[in-house]
Amino acid sequence: MGIIRTLLDGFWNPDIWLPPNITWADLEQSDPNSKIQYPDHRHLFYPLPMALGMLVLRYFLENWRCFYYFFSFIFGFVCLWDKEWLWNIDNCWVNYPHQSVANDVWWYYMISLSFYYSLAVSQFFDVKRKDFWQMFLHHICTICLLSFSWMCNLTRIGTLVLIVHDCADIFLEAAKMAKYSKFDKTCEILFLLFTFLWLLTRNYIFPFWIIRSTSMDAPKIANTMFPAYYLFNGLLILLFILHLFWTRLIIKIAFQYFRAGEVGDDLRSSSSGEDVSDESGKSANGSVVNNASPKKVN
């Protein structure tokens, strides 16, 4: 036990995870009446039973991902509407790490983390696809980002990452629903909207607004950085690299649409029993695009 305790103490060394001269005790909620409510690392266990509930839900509710993305984006937008860092990203770093976590942000984080837990587990029970490992890497990267940002109280920038990533996926899942319902024209319009929003959010807003802020503005405003910050920033860059991988595949399908005049059977559900075709694409939250004909949506 002594060796394990030594290893844990070394791993959770505040010199690694927190700014200089800040300890874990500084981020503990010692006064319940304090205006600043810090994240509690013990709360990271709460998403586990919530993830189990989502795993059960996916077997009873078709198109559950579309409902989740819609709910998550709307809930996130409502949560952040009155938050100063939504309108000025520099406020993500002002007075860091002494920043309070509001109740709505707490729920936004816990629900999002439970969703990605459920995706990481359910992937192994779904049909194995061509981008299986890229998708798995994405889920693990996202879980690490949410967990580490919670531990280090980087929740402000974390909420911006979440809302940027949820936006486009609503339209991809809606396009799949329209395709399965034989509303081909609606499917085509929704898929084009998805492509536009994907390019806007994942290839412009994410790198030039969020990653630019974490890489260039944060060190200047917070005036202090620490090893875990570079890990956090590295995971953001890894996400962007995955975005570029799926962007290439999405653009190929978009060009196929303009050549053929229709999207065709390009949208596959997460539970389809069809084999994986040569061309596949994916939204950043696990929705796959390929040439298989779907039978059911989970």
VEXMARNU-374091 format. One line per 5 residues: number of its first residue (from 1); their letters; for each residue y, z negated, x of N, C-alpha, C. Coordinates in steps of 0.2 Angstrom, whole numbers, plus 2048, in hexadecimal, padded with zeros to 3 digits. Layout:
REM VEXMARNU-374091
NUM) A) Y:Z:X:Y:Z:X:Y:Z:X  ... $
REM end
This chain:
REM VEXMARNU-374091
1) MGIIR) 7FA:800:804:800:800:800:806:800:804  806:7FD:80A:80C:7FD:80E:80E:803:811  809:808:812:80A:80E:815:80D:812:80F  80A:812:809:80D:815:803:814:813:802  816:80D:802:81D:80B:801:821:80D:807 $
6) TLLDG) 81F:80D:80D:823:810:812:825:818:811  820:81B:80F:820:822:80E:825:824:808  825:820:803:829:820:7FD:830:81E:7FF  831:819:803:838:817:805:83B:81C:809  837:820:80D:839:825:812:83B:82B:80D $
11) FWNPD) 837:82D:808:839:833:804:83F:832:800  840:82C:7FD:845:82A:7F9:84B:827:7FD  84C:828:803:851:826:807:858:828:804  85C:824:803:863:826:800:867:82B:804  865:82A:80B:869:82F:810:867:836:80E $
16) IWLPP) 861:837:80B:85F:83E:80A:861:840:803  861:83C:7FE:862:83E:7F7:869:83C:7F5  86D:838:7F8:874:836:7F6:879:837:7FB  87F:838:7F9:885:839:7FE:885:833:802  888:833:808:889:82E:80D:88C:828:80A $
21) NITWA) 88A:822:80C:88C:81B:809:88B:81A:802  886:81E:7FF:884:81D:7F8:87D:81B:7F8  87B:816:7F4:874:814:7F4:872:814:7ED  86B:814:7EC:868:814:7E5:86B:80F:7E1  86C:809:7E4:86F:803:7E0:876:805:7DD $
26) DLEQS) 87A:809:7E0:880:80B:7DE:880:80F:7D7  87A:813:7D6:879:817:7D0:875:814:7CB  874:80D:7CC:870:809:7C7:875:807:7C1  873:806:7BB:877:804:7B6:877:7FD:7B5  87B:7F9:7B9:87B:7F2:7B9:87F:7EF:7B4 $
31) DPNSK) 884:7F3:7B1:888:7F0:7AC:887:7F5:7A6  884:7F2:7A0:883:7F7:79B:88A:7F9:797  88F:7F5:798:895:7F7:795:89A:7FB:799  897:7FD:79F:89B:802:7A4:89C:809:7A0  8A2:80C:7A2:8A3:812:79F:89F:818:7A3 $
36) IQYPD) 89C:816:7A9:898:81B:7AC:891:819:7AB  88D:81E:7A8:886:81D:7A7:882:822:7AC  87F:81F:7B1:87C:823:7B6:875:825:7B3  872:82B:7B6:86B:82D:7B5:866:827:7B7  861:826:7B3:85C:822:7B5:856:826:7B7 $
41) HRHLF) 853:825:7BD:84D:829:7BF:847:827:7BB  847:822:7B8:841:820:7B4:841:824:7AE  847:827:7AC:847:82B:7A6:844:832:7A7  842:834:7AD:83F:83A:7AE:837:83A:7AC  835:835:7AA:82E:834:7A7:82E:836:79F $
46) YPLPM) 834:835:79C:835:837:795:833:83E:793  835:843:797:833:84A:795:82B:84B:795  827:847:798:820:848:798:81D:848:791  81E:843:78D:81B:843:786:81F:848:782  825:84A:783:829:84F:780:826:856:781 $
51) ALGML) 824:857:788:820:85D:789:81A:85E:786  816:858:785:810:859:781:811:85B:77A  816:858:777:818:85B:770:81A:862:770  81D:865:775:81E:86C:775:818:870:776  813:86D:77A:80D:871:77B:809:871:774 $
56) VLRYF) 80A:86C:770:806:86C:76A:80A:871:765  811:871:765:815:875:761:814:87C:762  813:87E:768:812:886:769:80B:888:766  807:884:764:801:887:761:801:887:759  807:884:757:808:884:750:80E:888:74D $
61) LENWR) 812:889:752:818:88D:750:819:893:754  818:899:751:819:89F:754:820:8A0:756  822:8A4:75B:828:8A5:75D:82C:89F:75F  828:89A:762:82C:893:763:831:894:769  82F:899:76D:834:899:773:83B:89C:770 $
66) CFYYF) 83B:8A0:76C:841:8A3:769:845:89D:766  842:899:762:845:893:75F:847:88E:764  843:88D:769:846:888:76E:84C:88B:772  84C:891:774:852:894:778:858:893:774  857:895:76D:85D:895:769:860:88E:768 $
71) FSFIF) 85B:889:767:85D:882:766:860:87F:76C  85D:881:772:85F:87E:778:866:881:77A  867:887:779:86E:88A:77B:873:887:776  872:887:770:877:884:76B:878:87D:76D  873:879:76E:873:872:76F:877:871:776 $
76) GFVCL) 875:875:77B:879:874:781:880:876:781  882:87B:77D:889:87D:77C:88D:878:778  88A:875:773:88D:86F:770:88E:869:774  889:868:778:889:862:77D:88F:863:782  890:869:784:894:86A:78A:89B:86C:787 $
81) WDKEW) 89C:86E:781:8A3:870:77E:8A8:86C:780  8A7:865:780:8AD:861:782:8AD:85E:789  8A8:861:78D:8A8:85E:794:8AC:863:798  8B0:85F:79C:8B5:863:7A1:8B2:867:7A6  8AC:866:7A8:8A9:86B:7AD:8A6:871:7AA $
86) LWNID) 8A6:872:7A3:8A4:879:7A0:8AA:87D:7A1  8B0:87B:7A1:8B6:87F:7A1:8B9:87F:7A8  8B7:87B:7AC:8B9:87B:7B3:8B4:878:7B7  8B0:87C:7BB:8AA:87A:7BE:8AB:876:7C4  8B2:876:7C6:8B3:871:7CC:8B2:86A:7CA $
91) NCWVN) 8B3:868:7C3:8B2:862:7C1:8AA:85F:7C2  8A6:864:7C3:89F:861:7C5:89F:85D:7CB  8A4:85E:7CF:8A4:85A:7D6:8A9:855:7D6  8AE:854:7D2:8B3:84F:7D2:8B0:848:7D1  8B2:844:7D5:8AF:83D:7D5:8A7:83C:7D5 $
96) YPHQS) 8A4:841:7D8:89D:841:7D9:89C:83C:7DF  896:838:7DE:891:838:7D8:893:833:7D3  899:830:7D2:89A:82B:7CD:89C:82F:7C7  898:832:7C4:899:836:7BE:894:833:7B8  896:833:7B2:892:830:7AD:88E:836:7A9 $
101) VANDV) 889:834:7A7:884:838:7A3:885:836:79C  887:83B:798:888:839:791:881:83A:78D  881:837:787:87A:837:784:878:83E:782  87D:843:780:87B:849:77E:878:84D:785  87B:84C:78A:879:84F:791:872:84C:792 $
106) WWYYM) 871:846:791:86A:843:792:865:846:78E  866:847:788:861:84B:784:860:852:786  866:855:788:865:85C:78A:861:85D:790  861:858:795:85D:858:79B:856:857:799  855:851:795:84E:84F:793:84A:855:790 $
111) ISLSF) 84D:858:78B:84A:85D:787:849:863:78B  84D:865:790:84C:86B:794:847:86A:799  847:864:79C:841:862:7A0:83A:862:79D  83A:860:797:834:860:794:831:867:792  836:86B:791:834:872:78F:831:876:796 $
116) YYSLA) 834:874:79B:832:878:7A1:82B:874:7A4  82A:86E:7A2:824:86B:7A3:81E:86E:79F  820:870:799:81B:873:794:81A:87A:797  81F:87E:799:81D:884:79B:819:884:7A2  81A:880:7A6:816:87F:7AC:80F:87E:7AB $
121) VSQFF) 80E:87A:7A6:807:879:7A4:803:87E:7A0  807:881:79B:804:886:796:803:88C:79A  806:88D:79F:805:894:7A3:7FE:895:7A5  7FB:88F:7A7:7F4:88F:7A9:7EF:891:7A3  7F1:890:79D:7ED:891:798:7EE:898:794 $
126) DVKRK) 7F3:89B:796:7F5:8A2:794:7F2:8A7:798  7F2:8AD:796:7F0:8B3:799:7F3:8B4:7A0  7EF:8B4:7A5:7F3:8B5:7AC:7F6:8BB:7AD  7FC:8BB:7AF:800:8C1:7AF:802:8C3:7B7  804:8C9:7B7:806:8CC:7BE:80B:8C7:7C2 $
131) DFWQM) 810:8C4:7BE:815:8C0:7C1:813:8B9:7C0  80D:8B7:7C0:80A:8B0:7BF:80E:8AB:7C4  80D:8AD:7CA:80F:8A8:7CF:817:8A8:7D0  81A:8AE:7CE:822:8AD:7CE:824:8A9:7C8  821:8AA:7C3:822:8A6:7BD:821:89E:7BE $
136) FLHHI) 81B:89D:7C1:81A:896:7C3:81F:893:7C8  821:897:7CD:826:895:7D2:82C:893:7CE  82E:897:7C9:834:896:7C5:834:890:7C2  82E:88E:7BE:82E:888:7BB:82E:882:7BF  82B:882:7C5:82B:87C:7C9:832:87C:7CC $
141) CTICL) 835:881:7CE:83C:881:7D1:840:87E:7CC  840:880:7C5:844:87D:7C0:843:875:7BF  83D:873:7BF:83B:86C:7BE:83E:868:7C4  83D:86B:7CA:840:867:7D0:848:867:7D0  84B:86C:7CE:852:86C:7CD:854:867:7C8 $
146) LSFSW) 851:867:7C2:853:862:7BD:852:85B:7BF  84C:85A:7C2:84A:853:7C4:84F:851:7CA  850:855:7CF:854:853:7D5:85B:852:7D3  85E:857:7CF:865:856:7CD:866:850:7C8  860:84E:7C5:861:847:7C1:861:841:7C5 $
151) MCNLT) 85D:842:7CA:85C:83C:7CF:863:83B:7D3  866:841:7D5:86C:841:7D9:872:841:7D5  872:841:7CE:877:841:7CA:87B:847:7CB  878:84D:7CB:87B:854:7CB:87A:857:7C5  87B:853:7BF:879:855:7B9:87E:85A:7B6 $
156) RIGTL) 884:859:7B8:88A:85E:7B6:888:865:7B7  887:867:7BE:885:86D:7C0:87E:86F:7BD  87A:86A:7BC:873:86C:7B9:874:86E:7B2  878:86B:7AE:879:86E:7A7:87C:875:7A7  880:877:7AB:883:87D:7AC:87D:882:7AD $
161) VLIVH) 879:880:7B2:873:885:7B3:86F:886:7AD  86D:880:7A9:869:881:7A4:86C:886:79E  872:885:79D:875:889:797:876:890:799  877:892:7A0:877:899:7A2:870:89C:7A1  86B:898:7A2:864:89B:7A2:861:89C:79B $
166) DCADI) 864:898:796:861:898:790:864:89E:78C  86A:8A1:78D:86D:8A5:789:86A:8AC:788  867:8AF:78D:864:8B6:78C:85E:8B6:789  85A:8B0:78A:853:8B0:788:852:8B0:780  858:8AE:77D:858:8AE:776:856:8B5:773 $
171) FLEAA) 85A:8BA:776:85A:8C1:774:853:8C4:776  850:8C2:77B:84A:8C5:77D:844:8C3:778  844:8BC:777:83F:8BA:772:840:8BD:76B  847:8BE:769:848:8C1:763:846:8C8:762  847:8CB:768:845:8D2:769:83D:8D3:768 $
176) KMAKY) 83A:8CE:76B:832:8CE:76A:830:8CD:762  834:8C8:75F:832:8C7:758:834:8CD:754  839:8D1:755:83B:8D7:752:836:8DD:753  833:8DD:759:82E:8E2:75B:828:8E1:757  826:8DA:757:81F:8D9:753:820:8DA:74C $
181) SKFDK) 826:8D9:749:827:8DB:742:829:8E2:741  828:8E6:746:829:8ED:745:830:8EF:743  835:8EB:745:83C:8ED:745:83E:8F0:74B  83C:8F6:74D:83D:8F9:753:845:8F9:755  849:8FC:751:850:8FC:752:853:8F6:754 $
186) TCEIL) 851:8F1:750:854:8EA:752:851:8E7:758  84B:8E9:75A:848:8E7:760:84C:8EA:766  84E:8F1:765:851:8F4:76B:858:8F1:76C  85C:8F0:766:862:8ED:767:862:8E6:76A  85D:8E2:768:85D:8DB:76B:85B:8DB:772 $
191) FLLFT) 856:8E0:774:854:8E1:77B:85A:8E3:77F  85E:8E7:77D:864:8EA:781:869:8E4:782  86A:8E0:77C:86E:8DA:77D:86B:8D5:782  865:8D4:782:861:8D0:787:863:8D2:78E  862:8D9:78F:863:8DC:796:86A:8DA:798 $
196) FLWLL) 86F:8DC:794:876:8DA:795:877:8D3:797  875:8CF:793:876:8C7:794:872:8C5:79A  86C:8C8:79C:869:8C6:7A2:86D:8C8:7A8  86F:8CE:7A8:873:8D0:7AE:879:8CC:7AF  87C:8CA:7A9:883:8C7:7A9:882:8BF:7AB $
201) TRNYI) 87D:8BC:7A8:87C:8B5:7AA:878:8B4:7B0  872:8B7:7B2:86E:8B6:7B7:870:8B9:7BE  874:8BF:7BD:876:8C3:7C3:87D:8C3:7C4  881:8C0:7C0:888:8BF:7C1:88B:8B8:7C1  88A:8B5:7BB:88D:8AE:7BA:889:8A9:7BE $
206) FPFWI) 882:8AA:7BE:87E:8A5:7C2:880:8A5:7CA  880:8AB:7CD:882:8AB:7D4:889:8AA:7D6  88D:8AD:7D2:894:8AD:7D3:898:8A7:7D0  896:8A4:7CC:899:89E:7C9:896:897:7CB  88F:897:7CA:88C:891:7CB:88A:890:7D3 $
211) IRSTS) 886:895:7D6:884:894:7DD:88A:894:7E1  88F:898:7DF:896:898:7E3:899:891:7E3  899:88E:7DE:89B:887:7DD:897:882:7E1  891:882:7E1:88D:87E:7E4:88D:87F:7EC  88E:885:7EE:88E:887:7F5:895:886:7F8 $
216) MDAPK) 89A:888:7F5:8A1:888:7F8:8A5:883:7F6  8A5:882:7EF:8AA:87D:7EC:8A8:876:7ED  8A2:874:7EC:89F:86D:7EC:8A1:86A:7F2  89F:86D:7F8:8A1:869:7FE:8A8:867:7FF  8AD:86C:7FD:8B4:86A:7FD:8B6:865:7F8 $
221) IANTM) 8B4:865:7F2:8B6:861:7ED:8B3:85A:7EE  8AD:85A:7EE:8A9:853:7EF:8AA:850:7F6  8AC:854:7FB:8AE:852:802:8A8:84F:805  8A2:850:803:89C:84D:806:896:850:803  891:852:808:88B:854:805:885:851:809 $
226) FPAYY) 87F:852:807:879:84E:809:873:853:809  86E:851:80C:868:856:80D:865:858:806  865:854:801:862:856:7FB:867:85B:7F7  86D:85B:7F9:871:860:7F6:86F:867:7F8  86D:868:7FF:86B:86E:801:865:870:7FE $
231) LFNGL) 860:86B:7FD:85A:86D:7F9:85C:870:7F2  860:86C:7EF:862:86E:7E8:865:875:7E8  86A:877:7ED:86D:87D:7ED:868:883:7EF  863:881:7F4:85E:886:7F5:859:887:7EF  858:883:7EB:854:884:7E5:858:889:7E0 $
236) LILLF) 85E:888:7E0:862:88C:7DC:862:894:7DF  862:894:7E5:862:89B:7E8:85B:89E:7E7  856:89A:7E7:84F:89C:7E6:84F:89F:7DF  852:89B:7DA:852:89E:7D3:855:8A4:7D3  85B:8A5:7D6:85E:8AC:7D6:85A:8B1:7D9 $
241) ILHLF) 856:8B0:7DE:851:8B5:7E1:84C:8B7:7DC  84A:8B2:7D8:845:8B4:7D2:848:8B8:7CD  84F:8B6:7CC:852:8BA:7C7:853:8C2:7C9  854:8C3:7CF:854:8CA:7D2:84E:8CD:7D1  848:8CA:7D2:841:8CC:7D1:840:8CF:7CA $
246) WTRLI) 842:8CB:7C5:841:8CD:7BE:846:8D2:7BC  84C:8D1:7BF:852:8D6:7BD:84F:8DD:7BF  84C:8DE:7C4:849:8E5:7C6:845:8E8:7C1  840:8E3:7BE:83B:8E5:7B9:83F:8E6:7B2  844:8E2:7B1:847:8E3:7AA:84B:8EA:7AA $
251) IKIAF) 84E:8EB:7B0:852:8F1:7B0:84D:8F8:7B0  847:8F7:7B3:843:8FD:7B2:841:8FE:7AB  840:8F8:7A7:83E:8F9:7A0:844:8FC:79C  84A:8FA:79E:850:8FC:79B:851:904:79C  850:906:7A2:850:90D:7A3:84B:911:79F $
256) QYFRA) 845:90E:79F:83F:911:79B:842:912:793  846:90D:791:848:90E:78A:84D:913:789  852:914:78E:856:91A:78E:853:920:78E  84E:921:792:84A:927:793:846:929:78D  843:924:78A:83E:925:784:842:924:77E $
261) GEVGD) 847:921:77D:84B:91F:777:848:91A:773  843:916:776:841:910:773:83E:90B:778  83E:905:776:83B:900:77A:834:900:77B  831:902:775:829:903:776:826:8FC:776  81F:8FC:778:81C:8F6:778:81C:8F2:77E $
266) DLRSS) 823:8F0:780:824:8ED:786:825:8E6:786  825:8E3:780:826:8DC:780:81F:8D8:77E  81D:8D4:782:816:8D1:781:818:8C9:77F  814:8C7:77B:814:8C0:779:811:8BC:77F  812:8B5:77F:80F:8B1:784:807:8B0:782 $
271) SSGED) 805:8B2:77D:7FE:8B0:77B:7FA:8B7:77A  7FC:8BC:77C:7F9:8C3:77B:7F3:8C3:77F  7ED:8C5:77C:7E7:8C6:780:7E6:8CC:784  7EC:8D1:784:7EB:8D7:787:7EC:8D6:78F  7E9:8DB:792:7E9:8DB:799:7F0:8DC:79C $
276) VSDES) 7F2:8DA:7A2:7F9:8DB:7A5:7F9:8E2:7A7  7FF:8E5:7A5:800:8EC:7A7:803:8ED:7AE  804:8F3:7B0:807:8F3:7B7:80F:8F1:7B7  812:8F2:7B1:819:8F1:7B1:81A:8EA:7AD  81D:8E5:7B1:81E:8DF:7AD:825:8DC:7AF $
281) GKSAN) 828:8D9:7AA:82E:8D5:7AC:82E:8CF:7A9  834:8CB:7AA:833:8C4:7A7:83A:8C1:7A7  83B:8BD:7A1:842:8B9:7A1:841:8B3:7A5  846:8B0:7A7:846:8AB:7AC:842:8A5:7A9  841:8A4:7A3:83E:89F:7A0:837:8A0:79E $
286) GSVVN) 834:8A5:7A0:82D:8A6:79F:82B:8AC:79A  830:8B0:798:82E:8B5:793:82D:8BB:797  827:8BE:796:824:8C4:79A:826:8CA:796  828:8CF:799:829:8D6:797:824:8DB:79A  820:8DE:796:81B:8E3:799:819:8E8:794 $
291) NASPK) 814:8EC:796:812:8F1:791:80C:8F0:78D  80A:8E9:78C:804:8E8:788:807:8E7:781  802:8E8:77C:804:8E7:775:802:8E0:773  807:8DC:770:806:8D6:76E:803:8D5:768  7FF:8CF:767:7FC:8CE:760:7FF:8C8:75D $
296) KVN) 801:8C3:761:804:8BD:75E:809:8BA:763  80E:8B6:760:813:8B3:764:812:8AC:764  812:8A9:76A:812:8A1:76A:818:89F:76D $
REM end
